[in-house]
Amino acid sequence: MLNYIINLIFMILPPSPARMAAFKRFLLRQAGHSVADGVRMMRVRVQGTRLSVGKDSFIGDETMIAGAAGTTVRIGQDCDISSRVTFATGSHKMNPASTVKCAGDGYGKDITVGDGVWIGVGATILGGSRIGHGAMVAAGAVVASDIPEFEIWGGVPARFIKKR
């Protein structure tokens, strides 16, 4: 219930990352999330999962951090997460035995984003993904695997583009 109320408050606060930054950090900390000093965020929605954000990171407008209970999204320090990025820790196994329902049992996997990472607008980061320090994820990419340090990845599904 507390996360629901905090998400509502975030939607009515000014979207500016600088305005109300300390209050936004305070609210997330009250819900049990770990948010370091200097973190700036716009209208961010967190549901179902735990969030840990390192010092001086930025999280853009309408970013969704959602997933399975018991999972964590860890974002390192000095990261730039653009607007409308989705972090989804939860998924389902395929249910090949059923002719009615494709989605089987649900499960969750953590997401880890290293220090100094830049994630472009509209990217989706799926559970079990690890993004190495200094890496970049292009706008609109769907990350479903690990990205090594200092590499640029993009596309659907995300694939290696070049070294930084």
URJO-V491820 format. One record per run of one state. SS is the DSSP state (helix for helix, strand for strand, loop for the rest). FROM is the first residue (numbers start at 1). TO is the last residue. Records with the same first field share a line. If there is no record, write none. Layout:
SS=FROM-TO + FROM-TO
This chain:
loop=1-1 + 13-20 + 31-33 + 36-39 + 42-43 + 48-49 + 54-57 + 60-62 + 67-71 + 76-79 + 82-85 + 89-89 + 95-102 + 109-110 + 114-117 + 120-123 + 127-129 + 132-135 + 138-141 + 144-146 + 148-150 + 155-158 + 164-164
helix=2-12 + 21-30
strand=34-35 + 40-41 + 44-47 + 50-53 + 58-59 + 63-66 + 72-75 + 80-81 + 86-88 + 90-94 + 103-108 + 111-113 + 118-119 + 124-126 + 130-131 + 136-137 + 142-143 + 147-147 + 151-154 + 159-163
